[in-house]
Amino acid sequence: MGRRPGAAARAGLLDGESLSTGGAILRRHIEDRTERLALPAYAALGDAHCEHLAELASAFGRAGVEAGLLKPG
């Protein structure tokens, strides 16, 4: 028995195992909006604290990639 398509596939956001053109456009919109909404928080931290935060967060990112939960890039 084959897999039932999930909500993303039913919404036309997937083309097989990859994002469809519409899915890629939606993802870019979400990424852009997330970055815009995060800017005030990062501005309040300042450059030095943002660099420190990135150092702390990189271990979490590596762990997610190594566990197969995240794709690099």
ROLUM-691189 format. One record per residue: residue number from 1; residue in three letters; x, y, z of N, C-alpha, C, O in turn. Coordinates in steps of 0.05 Angstrom, whole numbers. Example, Ala and Ser with C-alpha at 12.3 -4.5 7.8 and 13.67 -1.06 7.14 Angstrom:
! ROLUM-691189
+-----+---------+--------+--------+--------+--------+--------+--------+--------+--------+--------+--------+--------+--------+
! num ! residuo !    nc1 !    nc2 !    nc3 !   cac1 !   cac2 !   cac3 !    cc1 !    cc2 !    cc3 !    oc1 !    oc2 !    oc3 !
+-----+---------+--------+--------+--------+--------+--------+--------+--------+--------+--------+--------+--------+--------+
!   1 !     ALA !    264 !   -114 !    156 !    246 !    -90 !    156 !    264 !    -66 !    156 !    285 !    -66 !    169 !
!   2 !     SER !    257 !    -45 !    142 !    273 !    -21 !    143 !    258 !      1 !    157 !    268 !     23 !    161 !
+-----+---------+--------+--------+--------+--------+--------+--------+--------+--------+--------+--------+--------+--------+
This chain:
! ROLUM-691189
+-----+---------+--------+--------+--------+--------+--------+--------+--------+--------+--------+--------+--------+--------+
! num ! residuo !    nc1 !    nc2 !    nc3 !   cac1 !   cac2 !   cac3 !    cc1 !    cc2 !    cc3 !    oc1 !    oc2 !    oc3 !
+-----+---------+--------+--------+--------+--------+--------+--------+--------+--------+--------+--------+--------+--------+
!   1 !     MET !     17 !    -24 !      0 !      0 !      0 !      0 !     18 !     25 !      0 !     36 !     27 !     16 !
!   2 !     GLY !     13 !     44 !    -18 !     29 !     68 !    -20 !     23 !     88 !      2 !      3 !     86 !     16 !
!   3 !     ARG !     41 !    107 !      5 !     38 !    128 !     25 !     16 !    147 !     16 !     15 !    154 !     -7 !
!   4 !     ARG !      0 !    156 !     35 !    -20 !    176 !     29 !     -6 !    203 !     28 !     11 !    209 !     45 !
!   5 !     PRO !    -13 !    220 !     10 !      0 !    247 !      9 !     -8 !    263 !     33 !    -30 !    263 !     42 !
!   6 !     GLY !     12 !    277 !     44 !      8 !    295 !     67 !     -4 !    321 !     58 !     -9 !    325 !     34 !
!   7 !     ALA !     -8 !    338 !     77 !    -21 !    364 !     72 !     -4 !    381 !     52 !    -15 !    394 !     35 !
!   8 !     ALA !     22 !    380 !     55 !     39 !    396 !     36 !     36 !    386 !      8 !     35 !    402 !    -11 !
!   9 !     ALA !     35 !    359 !      4 !     32 !    349 !    -23 !      4 !    356 !    -34 !      1 !    363 !    -57 !
!  10 !     ARG !    -16 !    353 !    -17 !    -43 !    359 !    -26 !    -46 !    389 !    -33 !    -62 !    396 !    -50 !
!  11 !     ALA !    -31 !    406 !    -20 !    -32 !    435 !    -25 !    -15 !    442 !    -49 !    -14 !    466 !    -57 !
!  12 !     GLY !     -1 !    423 !    -61 !     15 !    428 !    -85 !     42 !    440 !    -79 !     55 !    452 !    -96 !
!  13 !     LEU !     51 !    436 !    -54 !     77 !    448 !    -46 !    100 !    429 !    -51 !    124 !    437 !    -49 !
!  14 !     LEU !     94 !    404 !    -58 !    115 !    385 !    -64 !    113 !    375 !    -92 !     92 !    373 !   -104 !
!  15 !     ASP !    136 !    368 !   -103 !    138 !    355 !   -129 !    155 !    330 !   -124 !    179 !    330 !   -126 !
!  16 !     GLY !    141 !    308 !   -118 !    155 !    284 !   -109 !    166 !    288 !    -81 !    151 !    294 !    -63 !
!  17 !     GLU !    192 !    285 !    -78 !    205 !    289 !    -52 !    217 !    317 !    -49 !    228 !    324 !    -28 !
!  18 !     SER !    214 !    334 !    -69 !    225 !    361 !    -68 !    203 !    382 !    -68 !    179 !    376 !    -73 !
!  19 !     LEU !    210 !    406 !    -61 !    191 !    428 !    -62 !    183 !    434 !    -91 !    200 !    434 !   -109 !
!  20 !     SER !    158 !    439 !    -95 !    149 !    449 !   -122 !    157 !    478 !   -124 !    167 !    490 !   -105 !
!  21 !     THR !    152 !    490 !   -147 !    157 !    518 !   -151 !    142 !    535 !   -130 !    152 !    553 !   -117 !
!  22 !     GLY !    116 !    528 !   -127 !    100 !    542 !   -107 !    110 !    537 !    -78 !    109 !    555 !    -62 !
!  23 !     GLY !    119 !    513 !    -73 !    130 !    507 !    -47 !    156 !    523 !    -41 !    160 !    533 !    -19 !
!  24 !     ALA !    172 !    526 !    -62 !    197 !    541 !    -59 !    191 !    571 !    -54 !    204 !    584 !    -39 !
!  25 !     ILE !    171 !    581 !    -68 !    163 !    609 !    -65 !    152 !    613 !    -37 !    159 !    633 !    -24 !
!  26 !     LEU !    136 !    595 !    -27 !    125 !    598 !      0 !    148 !    596 !     21 !    148 !    611 !     40 !
!  27 !     ARG !    166 !    577 !     17 !    189 !    575 !     36 !    205 !    601 !     36 !    212 !    610 !     58 !
!  28 !     ARG !    211 !    612 !     13 !    226 !    638 !     12 !    211 !    660 !     27 !    223 !    676 !     41 !
!  29 !     HIS !    185 !    661 !     23 !    168 !    681 !     36 !    170 !    678 !     67 !    174 !    697 !     81 !
!  30 !     ILE !    168 !    653 !     76 !    169 !    648 !    105 !    197 !    655 !    116 !    199 !    667 !    137 !
!  31 !     GLU !    218 !    647 !    101 !    245 !    653 !    110 !    250 !    684 !    111 !    261 !    694 !    131 !
!  32 !     ASP !    241 !    698 !     91 !    244 !    727 !     90 !    229 !    741 !    113 !    240 !    758 !    126 !
!  33 !     ARG !    205 !    732 !    118 !    189 !    743 !    139 !    201 !    737 !    166 !    201 !    754 !    184 !
!  34 !     THR !    211 !    713 !    170 !    223 !    706 !    195 !    248 !    723 !    200 !    252 !    733 !    223 !
!  35 !     GLU !    264 !    728 !    180 !    288 !    745 !    183 !    280 !    773 !    190 !    292 !    786 !    207 !
!  36 !     ARG !    259 !    784 !    176 !    250 !    812 !    182 !    240 !    814 !    211 !    246 !    834 !    225 !
!  37 !     LEU !    225 !    794 !    220 !    214 !    795 !    247 !    236 !    791 !    269 !    232 !    801 !    291 !
!  38 !     ALA !    257 !    778 !    262 !    279 !    773 !    281 !    298 !    796 !    283 !    313 !    798 !    303 !
!  39 !     LEU !    299 !    814 !    263 !    318 !    835 !    263 !    318 !    852 !    289 !    340 !    858 !    299 !
!  40 !     PRO !    296 !    861 !    299 !    296 !    877 !    324 !    310 !    863 !    347 !    324 !    875 !    363 !
!  41 !     ALA !    305 !    837 !    350 !    318 !    822 !    372 !    348 !    821 !    369 !    363 !    825 !    388 !
!  42 !     TYR !    357 !    816 !    344 !    386 !    815 !    340 !    398 !    843 !    343 !    421 !    845 !    353 !
!  43 !     ALA !    384 !    863 !    334 !    395 !    891 !    337 !    398 !    897 !    367 !    417 !    911 !    375 !
!  44 !     ALA !    379 !    888 !    383 !    381 !    894 !    412 !    404 !    880 !    425 !    416 !    890 !    444 !
!  45 !     LEU !    412 !    856 !    414 !    435 !    841 !    425 !    461 !    855 !    418 !    480 !    855 !    434 !
!  46 !     GLY !    463 !    866 !    394 !    488 !    878 !    385 !    506 !    856 !    372 !    501 !    832 !    375 !
!  47 !     ASP !    526 !    865 !    357 !    543 !    847 !    342 !    557 !    827 !    359 !    557 !    803 !    352 !
!  48 !     ALA !    570 !    835 !    380 !    586 !    817 !    397 !    568 !    795 !    409 !    576 !    771 !    409 !
!  49 !     HIS !    545 !    802 !    419 !    527 !    782 !    431 !    515 !    764 !    409 !    510 !    740 !    414 !
!  50 !     CYS !    510 !    774 !    385 !    500 !    758 !    363 !    521 !    737 !    355 !    514 !    714 !    350 !
!  51 !     GLU !    546 !    745 !    354 !    568 !    726 !    348 !    569 !    704 !    369 !    573 !    681 !    362 !
!  52 !     HIS !    567 !    712 !    394 !    567 !    692 !    416 !    543 !    673 !    414 !    546 !    649 !    417 !
!  53 !     LEU !    520 !    684 !    407 !    496 !    667 !    404 !    500 !    648 !    381 !    492 !    624 !    383 !
!  54 !     ALA !    512 !    657 !    359 !    517 !    639 !    336 !    536 !    617 !    344 !    532 !    594 !    336 !
!  55 !     GLU !    556 !    623 !    360 !    575 !    602 !    369 !    560 !    581 !    386 !    564 !    557 !    383 !
!  56 !     LEU !    543 !    590 !    404 !    527 !    572 !    421 !    508 !    555 !    404 !    505 !    531 !    409 !
!  57 !     ALA !    495 !    567 !    385 !    475 !    554 !    369 !    487 !    534 !    349 !    473 !    515 !    340 !
!  58 !     SER !    511 !    538 !    341 !    523 !    521 !    320 !    524 !    492 !    329 !    521 !    474 !    313 !
!  59 !     ALA !    529 !    487 !    355 !    529 !    459 !    365 !    502 !    446 !    361 !    501 !    422 !    354 !
!  60 !     PHE !    480 !    461 !    365 !    454 !    450 !    361 !    449 !    444 !    331 !    438 !    423 !    325 !
!  61 !     GLY !    458 !    461 !    314 !    454 !    457 !    286 !    470 !    433 !    276 !    459 !    416 !    261 !
!  62 !     ARG !    495 !    430 !    285 !    511 !    407 !    278 !    498 !    381 !    287 !    497 !    361 !    273 !
!  63 !     ALA !    487 !    381 !    312 !    474 !    357 !    323 !    450 !    350 !    306 !    444 !    326 !    302 !
!  64 !     GLY !    435 !    370 !    298 !    411 !    365 !    281 !    418 !    353 !    254 !    405 !    335 !    245 !
!  65 !     VAL !    440 !    363 !    242 !    449 !    352 !    216 !    459 !    324 !    220 !    452 !    306 !    205 !
!  66 !     GLU !    475 !    319 !    241 !    486 !    293 !    245 !    465 !    272 !    252 !    468 !    249 !    245 !
!  67 !     ALA !    443 !    281 !    264 !    421 !    263 !    270 !    402 !    259 !    246 !    383 !    243 !    248 !
!  68 !     GLY !    408 !    273 !    224 !    391 !    271 !    201 !    365 !    287 !    202 !    347 !    283 !    186 !
!  69 !     LEU !    363 !    305 !    221 !    339 !    321 !    225 !    339 !    346 !    207 !    318 !    357 !    201 !
!  70 !     LEU !    363 !    355 !    200 !    366 !    380 !    184 !    384 !    374 !    160 !    402 !    357 !    162 !
!  71 !     LYS !    379 !    388 !    138 !    396 !    386 !    115 !    414 !    411 !    115 !    404 !    433 !    118 !
!  72 !     PRO !    440 !    408 !    113 !    457 !    432 !    112 !    451 !    448 !     87 !    443 !    438 !     66 !
!  73 !     GLY !    456 !    475 !     90 !    452 !    493 !     67 !    424 !    502 !     66 !    417 !    517 !     48 !
+-----+---------+--------+--------+--------+--------+--------+--------+--------+--------+--------+--------+--------+--------+
